[in-house]
């Protein structure tokens, strides 16, 4: 994800064009490489890059504030509008949490179920 790569690691996509003089590479963008593995049992996606405290602090510093939103909008056009809707909240979160609760063991931790 180019936004996460830029925000957490400081790696920005590089534009490859004719000005670079690279005869064998097509024009386009070069992104940070990572290897992903998907579990065939559950579909969980794993990435070979692990973030330490420094990277996590960079990623979440001033979360959803101006600088964060502007960078995310650069890589994900339309994010600003989506973020505004997220801040307004959703009326179905209690229903989702109730549904998930049936499948959780006591003291189980959920990293993120995508509901803000």
N, CA, C and O atoms as a GROMACS GRO file, in nm:
protein
  464
    1UNK      N    1   0.085  -0.117   0.000
    1UNK     CA    2   0.000   0.000   0.000
    1UNK      C    3   0.090   0.124   0.000
    1UNK      O    4   0.159   0.148   0.099
    2UNK      N    5   0.090   0.200  -0.106
    2UNK     CA    6   0.182   0.313  -0.117
    2UNK      C    7   0.170   0.414  -0.002
    2UNK      O    8   0.271   0.470   0.040
    3UNK      N    9   0.049   0.437   0.050
    3UNK     CA   10   0.035   0.531   0.161
    3UNK      C   11   0.110   0.481   0.284
    3UNK      O   12   0.185   0.558   0.346
    4UNK      N   13   0.092   0.356   0.320
    4UNK     CA   14   0.158   0.300   0.439
    4UNK      C   15   0.308   0.299   0.420
    4UNK      O   16   0.384   0.332   0.512
    5UNK      N   17   0.353   0.262   0.301
    5UNK     CA   18   0.495   0.262   0.271
    5UNK      C   19   0.556   0.401   0.289
    5UNK      O   20   0.664   0.415   0.347
    6UNK      N   21   0.487   0.503   0.240
    6UNK     CA   22   0.537   0.641   0.253
    6UNK      C   23   0.532   0.688   0.396
    6UNK      O   24   0.629   0.745   0.447
    7UNK      N   25   0.421   0.666   0.462
    7UNK     CA   26   0.399   0.719   0.598
    7UNK      C   27   0.486   0.648   0.702
    7UNK      O   28   0.550   0.714   0.784
    8UNK      N   29   0.489   0.516   0.700
    8UNK     CA   30   0.560   0.441   0.803
    8UNK      C   31   0.708   0.425   0.774
    8UNK      O   32   0.791   0.428   0.865
    9UNK      N   33   0.743   0.408   0.647
    9UNK     CA   34   0.880   0.375   0.612
    9UNK      C   35   0.955   0.486   0.540
    9UNK      O   36   1.078   0.483   0.530
   10UNK      N   37   0.880   0.585   0.491
   10UNK     CA   38   0.945   0.694   0.417
   10UNK      C   39   0.981   0.655   0.274
   10UNK      O   40   1.059   0.724   0.209
   11UNK      N   41   0.924   0.544   0.224
   11UNK     CA   42   0.949   0.500   0.088
   11UNK      C   43   0.836   0.548  -0.002
   11UNK      O   44   0.721   0.508   0.015
   12UNK      N   45   0.868   0.632  -0.097
   12UNK     CA   46   0.769   0.687  -0.189
   12UNK      C   47   0.785   0.620  -0.326
   12UNK      O   48   0.896   0.586  -0.365
   13UNK      N   49   0.674   0.601  -0.399
   13UNK     CA   50   0.686   0.545  -0.534
   13UNK      C   51   0.775   0.634  -0.620
   13UNK      O   52   0.775   0.756  -0.607
   14UNK      N   53   0.849   0.572  -0.708
   14UNK     CA   54   0.938   0.644  -0.799
   14UNK      C   55   0.877   0.637  -0.939
   14UNK      O   56   0.843   0.529  -0.988
   15UNK      N   57   0.864   0.752  -1.002
   15UNK     CA   58   0.809   0.759  -1.138
   15UNK      C   59   0.920   0.724  -1.236
   15UNK      O   60   1.026   0.786  -1.236
   16UNK      N   61   0.896   0.625  -1.318
   16UNK     CA   62   0.990   0.586  -1.422
   16UNK      C   63   0.939   0.641  -1.555
   16UNK      O   64   0.830   0.605  -1.600
   17UNK      N   65   1.017   0.729  -1.616
   17UNK     CA   66   0.979   0.786  -1.745
   17UNK      C   67   1.101   0.793  -1.835
   17UNK      O   68   1.210   0.751  -1.796
   18UNK      N   69   1.084   0.844  -1.953
   18UNK     CA   70   1.193   0.848  -2.051
   18UNK      C   71   1.310   0.933  -2.003
   18UNK      O   72   1.423   0.913  -2.048
   19UNK      N   73   1.287   1.027  -1.914
   19UNK     CA   74   1.395   1.112  -1.864
   19UNK      C   75   1.498   1.033  -1.784
   19UNK      O   76   1.611   1.079  -1.768
   20UNK      N   77   1.462   0.916  -1.735
   20UNK     CA   78   1.556   0.835  -1.656
   20UNK      C   79   1.656   0.763  -1.746
   20UNK      O   80   1.760   0.716  -1.698
   21UNK      N   81   1.626   0.753  -1.876
   21UNK     CA   82   1.718   0.686  -1.968
   21UNK      C   83   1.725   0.535  -1.949
   21UNK      O   84   1.825   0.473  -1.982
   22UNK      N   85   1.620   0.477  -1.896
   22UNK     CA   86   1.618   0.332  -1.874
   22UNK      C   87   1.550   0.265  -1.993
   22UNK      O   88   1.428   0.272  -2.007
   23UNK      N   89   1.626   0.203  -2.077
   23UNK     CA   90   1.574   0.153  -2.203
   23UNK      C   91   1.486   0.029  -2.190
   23UNK      O   92   1.400   0.006  -2.274
   24UNK      N   93   1.506  -0.053  -2.085
   24UNK     CA   94   1.433  -0.180  -2.074
   24UNK      C   95   1.313  -0.176  -1.979
   24UNK      O   96   1.239  -0.273  -1.968
   25UNK      N   97   1.294  -0.065  -1.912
   25UNK     CA   98   1.181  -0.055  -1.820
   25UNK      C   99   1.071   0.030  -1.882
   25UNK      O  100   1.096   0.135  -1.940
   26UNK      N  101   0.949  -0.018  -1.870
   26UNK     CA  102   0.835   0.058  -1.920
   26UNK      C  103   0.807   0.175  -1.827
   26UNK      O  104   0.840   0.172  -1.709
   27UNK      N  105   0.744   0.277  -1.883
   27UNK     CA  106   0.705   0.391  -1.800
   27UNK      C  107   0.602   0.347  -1.697
   27UNK      O  108   0.519   0.260  -1.723
   28UNK      N  109   0.608   0.409  -1.582
   28UNK     CA  110   0.515   0.376  -1.475
   28UNK      C  111   0.577   0.409  -1.340
   28UNK      O  112   0.659   0.500  -1.330
   29UNK      N  113   0.538   0.336  -1.238
   29UNK     CA  114   0.588   0.360  -1.103
   29UNK      C  115   0.656   0.236  -1.048
   29UNK      O  116   0.616   0.123  -1.077
   30UNK      N  117   0.759   0.258  -0.968
   30UNK     CA  118   0.824   0.151  -0.893
   30UNK      C  119   0.786   0.171  -0.746
   30UNK      O  120   0.801   0.280  -0.691
   31UNK      N  121   0.738   0.064  -0.683
   31UNK     CA  122   0.693   0.070  -0.544
   31UNK      C  123   0.784  -0.013  -0.455
   31UNK      O  124   0.861  -0.096  -0.503
   32UNK      N  125   0.773   0.010  -0.325
   32UNK     CA  126   0.845  -0.069  -0.226
   32UNK      C  127   0.806  -0.216  -0.241
   32UNK      O  128   0.688  -0.250  -0.245
   33UNK      N  129   0.905  -0.303  -0.249
   33UNK     CA  130   0.878  -0.445  -0.263
   33UNK      C  131   0.845  -0.508  -0.128
   33UNK      O  132   0.903  -0.472  -0.025
   34UNK      N  133   0.753  -0.600  -0.129
   34UNK     CA  134   0.727  -0.683  -0.012
   34UNK      C  135   0.675  -0.816  -0.063
   34UNK      O  136   0.628  -0.828  -0.176
   35UNK      N  137   0.685  -0.913   0.021
   35UNK     CA  138   0.633  -1.046  -0.013
   35UNK      C  139   0.513  -1.071   0.075
   35UNK      O  140   0.518  -1.051   0.196
   36UNK      N  141   0.408  -1.115   0.014
   36UNK     CA  142   0.287  -1.145   0.088
   36UNK      C  143   0.256  -1.294   0.077
   36UNK      O  144   0.278  -1.356  -0.027
   37UNK      N  145   0.204  -1.348   0.184
   37UNK     CA  146   0.159  -1.486   0.186
   37UNK      C  147   0.016  -1.489   0.234
   37UNK      O  148  -0.021  -1.417   0.327
   38UNK      N  149  -0.066  -1.570   0.170
   38UNK     CA  150  -0.204  -1.583   0.211
   38UNK      C  151  -0.227  -1.724   0.264
   38UNK      O  152  -0.190  -1.822   0.200
   39UNK      N  153  -0.289  -1.733   0.380
   39UNK     CA  154  -0.322  -1.862   0.439
   39UNK      C  155  -0.437  -1.924   0.358
   39UNK      O  156  -0.542  -1.862   0.342
   40UNK      N  157  -0.415  -2.047   0.307
   40UNK     CA  158  -0.519  -2.112   0.227
   40UNK      C  159  -0.636  -2.157   0.314
   40UNK      O  160  -0.745  -2.183   0.263
   41UNK      N  161  -0.616  -2.167   0.445
   41UNK     CA  162  -0.722  -2.210   0.537
   41UNK      C  163  -0.819  -2.094   0.568
   41UNK      O  164  -0.940  -2.109   0.555
   42UNK      N  165  -0.762  -1.980   0.608
   42UNK     CA  166  -0.849  -1.871   0.656
   42UNK      C  167  -0.846  -1.747   0.568
   42UNK      O  168  -0.930  -1.658   0.586
   43UNK      N  169  -0.752  -1.739   0.474
   43UNK     CA  170  -0.744  -1.623   0.386
   43UNK      C  171  -0.670  -1.505   0.446
   43UNK      O  172  -0.663  -1.399   0.383
   44UNK      N  173  -0.613  -1.521   0.567
   44UNK     CA  174  -0.539  -1.410   0.629
   44UNK      C  175  -0.415  -1.380   0.546
   44UNK      O  176  -0.346  -1.471   0.500
   45UNK      N  177  -0.387  -1.252   0.526
   45UNK     CA  178  -0.275  -1.208   0.444
   45UNK      C  179  -0.162  -1.163   0.535
   45UNK      O  180  -0.181  -1.078   0.622
   46UNK      N  181  -0.044  -1.220   0.515
   46UNK     CA  182   0.075  -1.187   0.593
   46UNK      C  183   0.173  -1.113   0.503
   46UNK      O  184   0.182  -1.142   0.384
   47UNK      N  185   0.246  -1.019   0.560
   47UNK     CA  186   0.345  -0.941   0.485
   47UNK      C  187   0.482  -0.964   0.548
   47UNK      O  188   0.492  -0.978   0.669
   48UNK      N  189   0.586  -0.966   0.468
   48UNK     CA  190   0.720  -0.994   0.521
   48UNK      C  191   0.786  -0.873   0.588
   48UNK      O  192   0.890  -0.889   0.652
   49UNK      N  193   0.729  -0.756   0.576
   49UNK     CA  194   0.784  -0.638   0.644
   49UNK      C  195   0.716  -0.625   0.779
   49UNK      O  196   0.593  -0.622   0.787
   50UNK      N  197   0.794  -0.617   0.885
   50UNK     CA  198   0.741  -0.602   1.019
   50UNK      C  199   0.773  -0.462   1.071
   50UNK      O  200   0.886  -0.414   1.057
   51UNK      N  201   0.674  -0.398   1.130
   51UNK     CA  202   0.694  -0.263   1.182
   51UNK      C  203   0.733  -0.269   1.330
   51UNK      O  204   0.674  -0.342   1.409
   52UNK      N  205   0.835  -0.190   1.364
   52UNK     CA  206   0.874  -0.173   1.504
   52UNK      C  207   0.803  -0.049   1.558
   52UNK      O  208   0.715   0.007   1.492
   53UNK      N  209   0.840  -0.008   1.677
   53UNK     CA  210   0.777   0.109   1.741
   53UNK      C  211   0.794   0.236   1.657
   53UNK      O  212   0.701   0.315   1.646
   54UNK      N  213   0.912   0.254   1.598
   54UNK     CA  214   0.939   0.375   1.519
   54UNK      C  215   0.843   0.383   1.399
   54UNK      O  216   0.786   0.489   1.372
   55UNK      N  217   0.827   0.272   1.328
   55UNK     CA  218   0.739   0.271   1.211
   55UNK      C  219   0.592   0.290   1.250
   55UNK      O  220   0.518   0.361   1.182
   56UNK      N  221   0.551   0.228   1.360
   56UNK     CA  222   0.413   0.242   1.406
   56UNK      C  223   0.385   0.386   1.451
   56UNK      O  224   0.278   0.440   1.425
   57UNK      N  225   0.483   0.448   1.517
   57UNK     CA  226   0.467   0.588   1.557
   57UNK      C  227   0.454   0.677   1.434
   57UNK      O  228   0.373   0.770   1.433
   58UNK      N  229   0.534   0.650   1.331
   58UNK     CA  230   0.527   0.729   1.208
   58UNK      C  231   0.391   0.710   1.140
   58UNK      O  232   0.331   0.807   1.092
   59UNK      N  233   0.343   0.588   1.137
   59UNK     CA  234   0.217   0.558   1.071
   59UNK      C  235   0.099   0.627   1.140
   59UNK      O  236   0.011   0.682   1.074
   60UNK      N  237   0.097   0.623   1.273
   60UNK     CA  238  -0.020   0.673   1.346
   60UNK      C  239  -0.002   0.812   1.408
   60UNK      O  240  -0.093   0.860   1.476
   61UNK      N  241   0.111   0.877   1.388
   61UNK     CA  242   0.132   1.013   1.439
   61UNK      C  243   0.023   1.105   1.382
   61UNK      O  244   0.001   1.109   1.261
   62UNK      N  245  -0.043   1.178   1.469
   62UNK     CA  246  -0.150   1.271   1.428
   62UNK      C  247  -0.252   1.202   1.338
   62UNK      O  248  -0.290   1.253   1.232
   63UNK      N  249  -0.294   1.085   1.382
   63UNK     CA  250  -0.387   1.002   1.306
   63UNK      C  251  -0.512   1.080   1.268
   63UNK      O  252  -0.576   1.141   1.353
   64UNK      N  253  -0.544   1.077   1.140
   64UNK     CA  254  -0.661   1.144   1.081
   64UNK      C  255  -0.662   1.294   1.104
   64UNK      O  256  -0.769   1.356   1.108
   65UNK      N  257  -0.547   1.351   1.120
   65UNK     CA  258  -0.538   1.497   1.124
   65UNK      C  259  -0.487   1.544   0.988
   65UNK      O  260  -0.463   1.462   0.899
   66UNK      N  261  -0.470   1.675   0.971
   66UNK     CA  262  -0.446   1.735   0.841
   66UNK      C  263  -0.334   1.667   0.760
   66UNK      O  264  -0.357   1.626   0.646
   67UNK      N  265  -0.215   1.655   0.817
   67UNK     CA  266  -0.100   1.598   0.745
   67UNK      C  267  -0.129   1.453   0.702
   67UNK      O  268  -0.099   1.414   0.589
   68UNK      N  269  -0.186   1.377   0.791
   68UNK     CA  270  -0.220   1.237   0.763
   68UNK      C  271  -0.320   1.229   0.648
   68UNK      O  272  -0.302   1.152   0.553
   69UNK      N  273  -0.426   1.309   0.657
   69UNK     CA  274  -0.532   1.307   0.556
   69UNK      C  275  -0.478   1.352   0.420
   69UNK      O  276  -0.512   1.292   0.318
   70UNK      N  277  -0.396   1.456   0.418
   70UNK     CA  278  -0.342   1.506   0.291
   70UNK      C  279  -0.255   1.401   0.221
   70UNK      O  280  -0.266   1.382   0.100
   71UNK      N  281  -0.169   1.332   0.297
   71UNK     CA  282  -0.084   1.230   0.237
   71UNK      C  283  -0.168   1.113   0.188
   71UNK      O  284  -0.144   1.058   0.080
   72UNK      N  285  -0.267   1.075   0.268
   72UNK     CA  286  -0.351   0.961   0.228
   72UNK      C  287  -0.433   0.997   0.104
   72UNK      O  288  -0.453   0.913   0.016
   73UNK      N  289  -0.480   1.120   0.098
   73UNK     CA  290  -0.557   1.166  -0.019
   73UNK      C  291  -0.470   1.160  -0.145
   73UNK      O  292  -0.519   1.128  -0.253
   74UNK      N  293  -0.342   1.191  -0.131
   74UNK     CA  294  -0.249   1.186  -0.244
   74UNK      C  295  -0.245   1.046  -0.305
   74UNK      O  296  -0.246   1.031  -0.427
   75UNK      N  297  -0.240   0.945  -0.219
   75UNK     CA  298  -0.231   0.807  -0.267
   75UNK      C  299  -0.367   0.741  -0.287
   75UNK      O  300  -0.380   0.646  -0.364
   76UNK      N  301  -0.468   0.791  -0.218
   76UNK     CA  302  -0.602   0.732  -0.224
   76UNK      C  303  -0.705   0.843  -0.248
   76UNK      O  304  -0.774   0.884  -0.155
   77UNK      N  305  -0.715   0.893  -0.372
   77UNK     CA  306  -0.812   0.999  -0.400
   77UNK      C  307  -0.951   0.962  -0.350
   77UNK      O  308  -1.000   0.852  -0.373
   78UNK      N  309  -1.014   1.056  -0.280
   78UNK     CA  310  -1.146   1.032  -0.222
   78UNK      C  311  -1.140   1.001  -0.074
   78UNK      O  312  -1.244   0.993  -0.009
   79UNK      N  313  -1.018   0.983  -0.020
   79UNK     CA  314  -1.006   0.949   0.122
   79UNK      C  315  -1.061   1.059   0.213
   79UNK      O  316  -1.121   1.030   0.316
   80UNK      N  317  -1.040   1.185   0.176
   80UNK     CA  318  -1.086   1.296   0.259
   80UNK      C  319  -1.236   1.286   0.283
   80UNK      O  320  -1.282   1.301   0.396
   81UNK      N  321  -1.310   1.260   0.177
   81UNK     CA  322  -1.455   1.246   0.190
   81UNK      C  323  -1.490   1.124   0.276
   81UNK      O  324  -1.578   1.131   0.362
   82UNK      N  325  -1.419   1.014   0.253
   82UNK     CA  326  -1.443   0.893   0.332
   82UNK      C  327  -1.413   0.918   0.480
   82UNK      O  328  -1.488   0.875   0.567
   83UNK      N  329  -1.303   0.989   0.508
   83UNK     CA  330  -1.265   1.019   0.646
   83UNK      C  331  -1.373   1.102   0.714
   83UNK      O  332  -1.403   1.080   0.832
   84UNK      N  333  -1.431   1.197   0.642
   84UNK     CA  334  -1.538   1.280   0.698
   84UNK      C  335  -1.655   1.192   0.740
   84UNK      O  336  -1.712   1.210   0.847
   85UNK      N  337  -1.690   1.097   0.653
   85UNK     CA  338  -1.800   1.004   0.687
   85UNK      C  339  -1.763   0.919   0.808
   85UNK      O  340  -1.849   0.892   0.893
   86UNK      N  341  -1.637   0.875   0.818
   86UNK     CA  342  -1.595   0.795   0.932
   86UNK      C  343  -1.608   0.873   1.063
   86UNK      O  344  -1.651   0.819   1.165
   87UNK      N  345  -1.571   1.002   1.057
   87UNK     CA  346  -1.580   1.084   1.178
   87UNK      C  347  -1.725   1.108   1.221
   87UNK      O  348  -1.752   1.129   1.339
   88UNK      N  349  -1.816   1.104   1.125
   88UNK     CA  350  -1.958   1.120   1.159
   88UNK      C  351  -2.012   0.997   1.230
   88UNK      O  352  -2.114   1.005   1.300
   89UNK      N  353  -1.946   0.885   1.214
   89UNK     CA  354  -1.986   0.762   1.281
   89UNK      C  355  -2.086   0.681   1.201
   89UNK      O  356  -2.141   0.727   1.101
   90UNK      N  357  -2.108   0.560   1.246
   90UNK     CA  358  -2.200   0.468   1.182
   90UNK      C  359  -2.298   0.416   1.285
   90UNK      O  360  -2.265   0.401   1.402
   91UNK      N  361  -2.418   0.388   1.240
   91UNK     CA  362  -2.520   0.341   1.333
   91UNK      C  363  -2.524   0.189   1.344
   91UNK      O  364  -2.608   0.136   1.418
   92UNK      N  365  -2.438   0.118   1.272
   92UNK     CA  366  -2.442  -0.028   1.274
   92UNK      C  367  -2.328  -0.093   1.352
   92UNK      O  368  -2.321  -0.215   1.358
   93UNK      N  369  -2.239  -0.015   1.413
   93UNK     CA  370  -2.123  -0.071   1.482
   93UNK      C  371  -2.166  -0.165   1.595
   93UNK      O  372  -2.108  -0.272   1.610
   94UNK      N  373  -2.267  -0.126   1.673
   94UNK     CA  374  -2.314  -0.213   1.782
   94UNK      C  375  -2.360  -0.348   1.727
   94UNK      O  376  -2.336  -0.452   1.789
   95UNK      N  377  -2.426  -0.347   1.612
   95UNK     CA  378  -2.474  -0.472   1.552
   95UNK      C  379  -2.357  -0.560   1.506
   95UNK      O  380  -2.360  -0.682   1.524
   96UNK      N  381  -2.255  -0.499   1.449
   96UNK     CA  382  -2.138  -0.574   1.405
   96UNK      C  383  -2.066  -0.634   1.526
   96UNK      O  384  -2.027  -0.750   1.524
   97UNK      N  385  -2.048  -0.553   1.630
   97UNK     CA  386  -1.980  -0.603   1.750
   97UNK      C  387  -2.060  -0.714   1.816
   97UNK      O  388  -2.002  -0.811   1.866
   98UNK      N  389  -2.191  -0.703   1.816
   98UNK     CA  390  -2.276  -0.808   1.872
   98UNK      C  391  -2.258  -0.938   1.791
   98UNK      O  392  -2.247  -1.047   1.848
   99UNK      N  393  -2.257  -0.926   1.658
   99UNK     CA  394  -2.237  -1.042   1.572
   99UNK      C  395  -2.102  -1.106   1.598
   99UNK      O  396  -2.093  -1.228   1.615
  100UNK      N  397  -1.995  -1.026   1.602
  100UNK     CA  398  -1.860  -1.079   1.624
  100UNK      C  399  -1.848  -1.143   1.762
  100UNK      O  400  -1.779  -1.243   1.778
  101UNK      N  401  -1.915  -1.084   1.861
  101UNK     CA  402  -1.906  -1.132   1.999
  101UNK      C  403  -1.943  -1.278   2.015
  101UNK      O  404  -1.891  -1.345   2.104
  102UNK      N  405  -2.030  -1.328   1.930
  102UNK     CA  406  -2.071  -1.469   1.938
  102UNK      C  407  -1.956  -1.564   1.905
  102UNK      O  408  -1.958  -1.681   1.944
  103UNK      N  409  -1.856  -1.515   1.834
  103UNK     CA  410  -1.748  -1.601   1.786
  103UNK      C  411  -1.616  -1.580   1.860
  103UNK      O  412  -1.516  -1.643   1.828
  104UNK      N  413  -1.617  -1.492   1.959
  104UNK     CA  414  -1.493  -1.461   2.030
  104UNK      C  415  -1.486  -1.533   2.164
  104UNK      O  416  -1.586  -1.552   2.232
  105UNK      N  417  -1.364  -1.572   2.198
  105UNK     CA  418  -1.340  -1.627   2.331
  105UNK      C  419  -1.314  -1.512   2.427
  105UNK      O  420  -1.278  -1.402   2.385
  106UNK      N  421  -1.330  -1.537   2.556
  106UNK     CA  422  -1.303  -1.436   2.657
  106UNK      C  423  -1.156  -1.395   2.648
  106UNK      O  424  -1.068  -1.479   2.629
  107UNK      N  425  -1.129  -1.266   2.662
  107UNK     CA  426  -0.994  -1.208   2.658
  107UNK      C  427  -0.928  -1.218   2.521
  107UNK      O  428  -0.807  -1.199   2.511
  108UNK      N  429  -1.004  -1.246   2.417
  108UNK     CA  430  -0.949  -1.247   2.282
  108UNK      C  431  -0.931  -1.103   2.236
  108UNK      O  432  -1.014  -1.017   2.266
  109UNK      N  433  -0.825  -1.078   2.163
  109UNK     CA  434  -0.800  -0.944   2.112
  109UNK      C  435  -0.820  -0.941   1.962
  109UNK      O  436  -0.776  -1.032   1.891
  110UNK      N  437  -0.885  -0.837   1.913
  110UNK     CA  438  -0.903  -0.818   1.770
  110UNK      C  439  -0.817  -0.700   1.728
  110UNK      O  440  -0.826  -0.592   1.786
  111UNK      N  441  -0.735  -0.722   1.628
  111UNK     CA  442  -0.647  -0.616   1.581
  111UNK      C  443  -0.728  -0.505   1.515
  111UNK      O  444  -0.714  -0.388   1.551
  112UNK      N  445  -0.813  -0.538   1.420
  112UNK     CA  446  -0.892  -0.438   1.350
  112UNK      C  447  -0.996  -0.511   1.265
  112UNK      O  448  -0.960  -0.594   1.182
  113UNK      N  449  -1.122  -0.481   1.286
  113UNK     CA  450  -1.224  -0.545   1.203
  113UNK      C  451  -1.276  -0.448   1.097
  113UNK      O  452  -1.373  -0.480   1.028
  114UNK      N  453  -1.214  -0.332   1.085
  114UNK     CA  454  -1.246  -0.242   0.975
  114UNK      C  455  -1.364  -0.152   1.001
  114UNK      O  456  -1.414  -0.090   0.907
  115UNK      N  457  -1.409  -0.141   1.123
  115UNK     CA  458  -1.525  -0.057   1.152
  115UNK      C  459  -1.489   0.071   1.224
  115UNK      O  460  -1.576   0.133   1.285
  116UNK      N  461  -1.364   0.113   1.218
  116UNK     CA  462  -1.312   0.234   1.281
  116UNK      C  463  -1.301   0.214   1.432
  116UNK      O  464  -1.259   0.305   1.503
   0.00000   0.00000   0.00000
